[in-house]
Amino acid sequence: MTLQITKEDGLYFRQTLFDKAKRVVVKVGSAVLTSERGMNQEVITNLAREISFLHDTGREVILVTSGAVAAGRKKLAIDESISIDLKEKQALAAIGQSALMHIYDTAFSACNKNIAQVLLTHSDLANRDRYLNVRNTILTLFRFGVIPIINENDTVSVEELRFGDNDTLGALVTNLIEADMFICLTDVIGLYSKNPTIDSEAKPLYTVADITPEIEAMVTNVKSSLGTGGMLSKLRAAKMVSAGGGSSFIGPGREKSILRQLFSGEMVGTFFLPRKEKIQSRKHWIAYVLKPKGDVVIDDGANSAIAAHGKSLLPSGILEVRGKFGIGESIRCLNEKNKCVAVGLTNYCSDDIDKIKRCHSGEIFAILGFKDSDEVIHRDNLVLM
C-alpha cells in the first residue's frame, strides 16, 4: 500500500525541500507551450519571468523544453491535423529550433538573463565519457551565470537515439547534474486518486512518498495531440529522480505565477518525495540511461543471491539468453516469471553466455577457451530494479 501523507505533513516536507533546493530543472512540454495558432508567446514570456525569479534567488536553473517541431509547423503553416513522417519531423525540428530559441532569447533578455542552447541525443548520455562532458558543460554554464535550455536533438534523433519523451530527458538531466528538484510543468493540475474527468469522487494527491504500482495504476497514459508523454511517463520520470535522491513536482504550466506559488509553500500540483537511500551516480546511469540490449532469465537461486544478498550474477544461475549483445552492454535479468529484477553490464557476449549458462565458473575456460571473469555481471555493475 502507498504511504499516506497528511496535508499538514505534506506541506512541511514540500516547504523544507523547496527551501533547500539550490539546483532546479524545469521541464515544460508542447501542450503548455503551444496553442492552435502555434507557439504561445504569453506562456513563454511568463515562463521566462518565473524561471528568472528562481535564478534571482541564487538558484541554478535549467529549462528542458519541447516545441521545436510545433514551431516549425507554425513557420511553414502546416496544420496540426496533417500527419508527418520521421524525416518531415526532423526537418520541421531543424526549422523550428532556431525560431524557438529566438523566442526564448527575447523573453529571457527582457528579464536580463543570458541563455544557452544544449541539444542532446540519447547516445550523448549513453556514452560515459560524453555523459560526463555534458555534465561539465552545464556546470560551466552555471558558473557563467547562464540559464541552459535543453532540448532533444530531433533533427538527428531516430528511434534508437531517442529518449522517448522530454519527461525522461528532464529526469536524466536532473540526475546528471545532481539537481535537488525536477519540476514538470504540464497541462494538468496534478495527480488525482481517480480520473477527475469521469469520477466526481476523485481527490487531488498533494504529496506522494513513494511511486508504487498502486500509484501508477491511478493514471492512464493518455497523450496530448501536441506531446509525446502522458501522465504515466511523468510518474516514471519522477521515480527516476527519486532514485537519484531528488524530489519532483507535476503541476499546471500555464498558471501565472506557478514557481512563485511553489516556492512560497502553496499547495498546488503533486509533489514527490526523494527516496531515503539514493543509488550511486554510476549505477543510476546503468539503470536509467543505458538501453538494455538483451535479457538473461535467471533461476530462483540466482534471484535470491543478487536481490537479497548483494551477490554477482554467475553463469550457473542463468537459464536462458534472449537477444544479441556484446561485452560491456546493458542487459536485463528476468526471473522465471519474466519480471525484470535487475539490470547490469555484462562481462560476456550473448553467444558465450549461451554456452556457459547453468555451468560453474570453474568450467568457463574449458568451454570458451578463455575466462575474462568468474561473473557474468559483477555486483558493482548490477542494479536492482
C-alpha positions as CSV (number, residue, x, y, z in Angstrom):
1,M,0.0,0.0,0.0
2,T,1.0,3.6,-0.6
3,L,2.4,5.5,2.3
4,Q,-0.3,8.1,3.0
5,I,0.8,11.6,3.9
6,T,-1.5,14.1,5.6
7,K,-1.9,17.6,4.0
8,E,-0.1,19.1,7.0
9,D,2.9,16.7,6.8
10,G,3.0,17.2,3.1
11,L,3.2,20.9,3.5
12,Y,6.1,20.5,5.9
13,F,8.0,18.1,3.5
14,R,7.3,20.3,0.5
15,Q,8.4,23.6,2.0
16,T,11.5,22.0,3.6
17,L,12.6,20.6,0.2
18,F,11.7,23.7,-1.8
19,D,13.7,25.9,0.7
20,K,16.7,23.6,0.4
21,A,16.6,23.3,-3.4
22,K,19.6,25.1,-4.9
23,R,19.7,23.4,-8.3
24,V,16.4,23.0,-10.2
25,V,15.4,21.5,-13.5
26,V,12.2,22.9,-15.0
27,K,10.6,20.8,-17.8
28,V,7.8,22.2,-20.0
29,G,6.0,20.3,-22.7
30,S,4.4,21.2,-26.1
31,A,0.9,21.0,-24.6
32,V,1.8,24.0,-22.4
33,L,3.9,26.0,-24.9
34,T,1.6,25.8,-27.9
35,S,-1.9,26.8,-28.9
36,E,-3.9,26.2,-32.0
37,R,-2.1,29.2,-33.5
38,G,1.4,27.8,-32.8
39,M,3.8,28.9,-30.0
40,N,2.1,30.7,-27.2
41,Q,4.1,33.8,-26.7
42,E,2.2,34.8,-23.5
43,V,3.0,31.4,-21.8
44,I,6.7,31.6,-22.8
45,T,7.0,35.2,-21.6
46,N,5.5,34.2,-18.2
47,L,7.8,31.1,-18.1
48,A,10.8,33.3,-18.6
49,R,9.7,35.6,-15.8
50,E,9.1,32.7,-13.4
51,I,12.5,31.0,-14.1
52,S,14.3,34.3,-13.8
53,F,12.6,34.8,-10.4
54,L,14.2,31.5,-9.3
55,H,17.5,32.5,-10.8
56,D,17.4,35.8,-8.9
57,T,17.1,33.9,-5.6
58,G,20.6,32.5,-6.2
59,R,19.4,29.1,-7.6
60,E,20.9,27.3,-10.6
61,V,18.1,26.6,-13.1
62,I,17.9,24.5,-16.3
63,L,14.9,24.6,-18.7
64,V,14.2,21.4,-20.6
65,T,11.8,22.4,-23.4
66,S,9.8,20.9,-26.2
67,G,8.3,22.8,-29.0
68,A,10.8,22.8,-31.9
69,V,8.5,20.7,-34.2
70,A,5.5,22.8,-33.3
71,A,7.5,26.0,-34.0
72,G,8.5,24.5,-37.4
73,R,4.9,23.7,-38.2
74,K,3.9,27.3,-37.5
75,K,6.7,28.7,-39.6
76,L,5.6,26.7,-42.6
77,A,1.9,27.0,-41.8
78,I,1.4,23.2,-41.7
79,D,-1.8,22.4,-39.9
80,E,-1.7,20.2,-36.8
81,S,-4.2,17.8,-38.3
82,I,-1.7,16.9,-41.1
83,S,0.3,13.8,-40.1
84,I,4.1,13.9,-40.7
85,D,6.7,11.1,-41.1
86,L,10.1,10.9,-39.4
87,K,12.1,12.8,-42.0
88,E,9.5,15.5,-42.1
89,K,9.5,15.8,-38.3
90,Q,13.3,16.1,-38.3
91,A,13.1,18.8,-41.0
92,L,10.5,20.7,-39.0
93,A,12.6,20.4,-35.9
94,A,15.5,22.0,-37.8
95,I,13.3,24.8,-39.0
96,G,11.6,25.3,-35.6
97,Q,14.6,25.1,-33.3
98,S,16.1,28.4,-34.3
99,A,12.7,30.1,-34.1
100,L,12.1,28.5,-30.6
101,M,15.4,29.7,-29.3
102,H,14.8,33.2,-30.7
103,I,11.5,33.4,-28.8
104,Y,13.3,32.2,-25.6
105,D,16.2,34.6,-26.1
106,T,13.8,37.5,-26.5
107,A,11.8,36.5,-23.4
108,F,14.8,36.0,-21.2
109,S,16.6,39.1,-22.4
110,A,13.7,41.1,-21.2
111,C,14.5,39.7,-17.8
112,N,18.2,40.5,-18.2
113,K,19.1,36.8,-18.4
114,N,21.5,35.0,-20.7
115,I,20.6,31.6,-22.1
116,A,22.5,28.8,-23.8
117,Q,21.2,26.1,-26.1
118,V,22.1,22.4,-25.5
119,L,20.8,19.8,-27.9
120,L,21.1,16.2,-26.8
121,T,20.5,12.7,-28.2
122,H,20.3,9.6,-26.1
123,S,23.8,8.5,-27.3
124,D,25.2,11.7,-25.7
125,L,24.3,10.3,-22.3
126,A,24.7,6.5,-23.0
127,N,28.5,7.0,-23.6
128,R,30.0,7.5,-20.2
129,D,32.7,10.0,-21.3
130,R,30.2,12.1,-23.3
131,Y,27.8,11.9,-20.3
132,L,30.5,13.5,-18.1
133,N,31.3,16.1,-20.8
134,V,27.7,17.2,-21.0
135,R,27.7,17.5,-17.2
136,N,30.9,19.6,-17.2
137,T,29.5,21.9,-19.9
138,I,26.3,22.5,-17.9
139,L,28.2,23.2,-14.7
140,T,30.4,25.7,-16.5
141,L,27.3,27.5,-17.9
142,F,26.1,27.7,-14.3
143,R,29.5,29.2,-13.3
144,F,29.0,31.8,-16.1
145,G,25.5,32.7,-14.6
146,V,23.8,31.4,-17.8
147,I,20.4,29.5,-17.9
148,P,20.9,26.4,-20.1
149,I,17.9,25.5,-22.3
150,I,18.0,21.8,-23.2
151,N,16.0,20.0,-25.9
152,E,16.3,16.7,-27.6
153,N,18.0,17.0,-31.0
154,D,15.0,15.9,-33.0
155,T,16.8,16.8,-36.3
156,V,19.1,13.7,-36.0
157,S,17.3,11.5,-33.5
158,V,16.0,8.2,-34.8
159,E,14.3,5.6,-32.7
160,E,17.4,4.1,-31.2
161,L,18.8,7.5,-30.3
162,R,15.6,8.9,-28.8
163,F,14.9,9.5,-25.1
164,G,11.2,8.6,-25.8
165,D,9.9,11.9,-24.4
166,N,11.2,15.0,-22.7
167,D,9.9,13.8,-19.3
168,T,12.6,11.2,-19.5
169,L,15.1,13.7,-20.8
170,G,14.3,16.1,-17.9
171,A,14.7,13.3,-15.3
172,L,18.0,12.2,-16.8
173,V,19.3,15.8,-16.8
174,T,18.2,16.2,-13.2
175,N,20.3,13.2,-12.1
176,L,23.1,14.1,-14.5
177,I,23.8,17.4,-12.7
178,E,22.6,16.1,-9.3
179,A,19.8,18.7,-9.1
180,D,17.7,18.9,-6.0
181,M,14.4,19.2,-7.8
182,F,12.6,18.3,-11.0
183,I,9.6,20.5,-11.8
184,C,7.4,19.1,-14.6
185,L,5.0,21.8,-15.9
186,T,2.2,20.3,-17.9
187,D,-1.4,20.8,-19.0
188,V,-2.9,19.1,-15.9
189,I,-3.4,20.4,-12.4
190,G,-1.7,17.4,-10.8
191,L,-2.2,13.7,-9.8
192,Y,-5.6,12.5,-8.7
193,S,-6.8,9.4,-6.9
194,K,-9.1,8.7,-9.9
195,N,-9.7,10.2,-13.3
196,P,-11.4,13.6,-12.3
197,T,-13.0,14.0,-15.8
198,I,-15.2,10.9,-15.2
199,D,-15.3,10.4,-11.5
200,S,-16.7,13.0,-9.1
201,E,-15.0,11.3,-6.1
202,A,-11.5,11.9,-7.4
203,K,-9.3,13.7,-4.9
204,P,-6.0,15.6,-5.6
205,L,-2.8,14.0,-4.3
206,Y,-0.7,16.8,-3.0
207,T,2.3,14.8,-1.7
208,V,3.4,11.3,-2.7
209,A,6.0,9.5,-0.6
210,D,6.7,6.5,-2.9
211,I,5.6,5.9,-6.5
212,T,4.2,2.4,-6.1
213,P,2.4,0.2,-8.7
214,E,-0.8,1.4,-6.9
215,I,0.1,5.0,-7.7
216,E,0.9,4.1,-11.3
217,A,-2.4,2.3,-11.7
218,M,-4.2,5.6,-10.9
219,V,-3.2,7.2,-14.2
220,T,-3.7,6.3,-17.8
221,N,-1.1,7.0,-20.4
222,V,-3.2,9.4,-22.4
223,K,-1.1,11.5,-24.8
224,S,-1.7,15.1,-25.8
225,S,-2.0,15.7,-29.5
226,L,1.0,18.0,-29.2
227,G,3.1,16.0,-26.9
228,T,4.8,12.6,-26.6
229,G,4.4,11.8,-22.9
230,G,1.4,11.1,-20.8
231,M,1.0,11.2,-17.1
232,L,2.5,7.7,-16.8
233,S,5.7,8.9,-18.4
234,K,5.8,11.8,-15.9
235,L,5.4,9.4,-13.0
236,R,8.2,7.3,-14.3
237,A,10.4,10.4,-14.6
238,A,9.6,11.3,-11.0
239,K,10.6,7.8,-10.0
240,M,13.9,8.1,-11.8
241,V,14.6,11.4,-10.0
242,S,13.6,9.9,-6.6
243,A,16.0,7.1,-7.1
244,G,18.8,9.7,-7.6
245,G,17.9,11.4,-4.4
246,G,15.9,14.3,-5.8
247,S,12.3,15.5,-5.4
248,S,9.8,16.1,-8.2
249,F,6.7,18.2,-8.9
250,I,3.9,17.8,-11.5
251,G,1.6,20.7,-12.0
252,P,-0.1,23.4,-14.2
253,G,2.4,25.1,-16.5
254,R,0.1,27.9,-17.6
255,E,-0.6,29.1,-14.0
256,K,0.5,32.7,-14.0
257,S,2.9,32.5,-11.0
258,I,3.4,28.8,-10.6
259,L,7.0,28.8,-9.5
260,R,6.5,31.6,-7.0
261,Q,3.5,29.7,-5.6
262,L,5.5,26.5,-5.2
263,F,8.5,28.1,-3.5
264,S,6.3,30.2,-1.2
265,G,4.6,27.0,0.1
266,E,1.2,27.0,-1.7
267,M,-0.4,23.5,-2.1
268,V,-0.7,23.2,-5.8
269,G,0.0,20.2,-8.0
270,T,1.6,17.0,-6.8
271,F,4.9,16.7,-5.0
272,F,7.0,13.5,-5.0
273,L,9.5,13.0,-2.1
274,P,13.0,11.6,-2.8
275,R,14.0,8.1,-1.8
276,K,15.7,7.8,1.6
277,E,18.6,5.9,0.1
278,K,19.7,7.1,-3.4
279,I,21.7,4.9,-5.7
280,Q,25.2,5.8,-6.8
281,S,25.6,8.0,-9.8
282,R,27.2,5.3,-11.9
283,K,24.6,2.7,-11.0
284,H,21.9,5.2,-11.8
285,W,23.5,5.7,-15.2
286,I,23.4,1.9,-15.7
287,A,19.8,1.6,-14.6
288,Y,18.2,4.5,-16.3
289,V,20.3,5.9,-19.0
290,L,21.5,2.8,-20.9
291,K,19.1,0.9,-23.1
292,P,19.3,-2.8,-22.4
293,K,20.4,-4.8,-25.5
294,G,19.1,-8.2,-24.3
295,D,18.0,-10.4,-21.4
296,V,19.0,-13.3,-19.4
297,V,16.5,-15.4,-17.5
298,I,17.8,-16.5,-14.0
299,D,16.7,-19.2,-11.6
300,D,15.3,-18.6,-8.1
301,G,18.7,-19.2,-6.5
302,A,20.4,-16.5,-8.6
303,N,17.5,-14.2,-8.0
304,S,17.8,-14.6,-4.2
305,A,21.6,-14.2,-4.4
306,I,21.5,-10.9,-6.2
307,A,18.3,-9.4,-4.7
308,A,18.6,-10.5,-1.1
309,H,22.4,-10.9,-0.6
310,G,24.0,-8.4,-2.9
311,K,25.9,-11.1,-4.9
312,S,27.2,-11.0,-8.5
313,L,25.4,-13.0,-11.3
314,L,27.2,-16.2,-12.0
315,P,26.7,-18.4,-15.2
316,S,25.3,-21.3,-13.1
317,G,22.1,-19.2,-12.3
318,I,21.3,-18.4,-15.9
319,L,18.6,-20.5,-17.6
320,E,18.2,-18.7,-20.9
321,V,19.7,-15.9,-23.1
322,R,17.5,-13.6,-25.2
323,G,18.7,-11.2,-27.9
324,K,22.2,-10.5,-29.3
325,F,24.5,-8.3,-27.3
326,G,28.2,-7.7,-26.8
327,I,30.6,-7.4,-23.9
328,G,30.0,-4.4,-21.7
329,E,26.5,-3.8,-22.9
330,S,23.5,-3.4,-20.6
331,I,21.2,-6.4,-20.2
332,R,18.2,-7.2,-18.0
333,C,18.0,-10.0,-15.5
334,L,14.5,-11.6,-15.6
335,N,13.1,-14.0,-13.1
336,E,11.2,-17.2,-14.1
337,K,8.0,-15.1,-14.1
338,N,9.5,-12.8,-16.7
339,K,9.8,-9.9,-14.3
340,C,12.9,-7.7,-14.5
341,V,14.7,-7.9,-11.2
342,A,18.0,-6.2,-12.2
343,V,20.0,-4.6,-15.0
344,G,23.7,-4.6,-15.4
345,L,26.8,-4.6,-17.7
346,T,27.7,-8.0,-19.0
347,N,31.3,-9.4,-19.0
348,Y,30.4,-11.8,-21.8
349,C,28.6,-11.6,-25.1
350,S,25.2,-13.3,-25.7
351,D,26.7,-16.2,-27.7
352,D,29.3,-17.0,-25.0
353,I,26.7,-16.8,-22.1
354,D,24.5,-19.2,-24.1
355,K,27.4,-21.7,-24.0
356,I,28.3,-21.3,-20.3
357,K,24.7,-20.9,-18.8
358,R,24.0,-23.4,-16.0
359,C,27.7,-24.1,-15.7
360,H,30.0,-23.3,-12.8
361,S,32.6,-20.5,-13.1
362,G,35.4,-23.1,-12.9
363,E,34.2,-24.6,-16.2
364,I,34.2,-21.3,-18.2
365,F,37.8,-21.7,-19.6
366,A,37.3,-25.3,-20.6
367,I,34.1,-24.3,-22.5
368,L,35.1,-21.0,-24.1
369,G,38.9,-21.3,-24.2
370,F,39.3,-18.2,-22.2
371,K,37.9,-16.7,-18.9
372,D,37.7,-12.9,-18.5
373,S,35.7,-13.1,-15.3
374,D,34.0,-15.6,-12.9
375,E,30.9,-13.4,-13.1
376,V,28.6,-12.7,-16.0
377,I,27.6,-9.5,-14.2
378,H,29.7,-8.2,-11.3
379,R,27.7,-6.8,-8.4
380,D,29.5,-3.4,-8.9
381,N,27.8,-3.2,-12.3
382,L,24.5,-4.7,-11.2
383,V,21.5,-2.6,-10.2
384,L,18.3,-4.0,-8.6
385,M,15.1,-2.8,-10.1
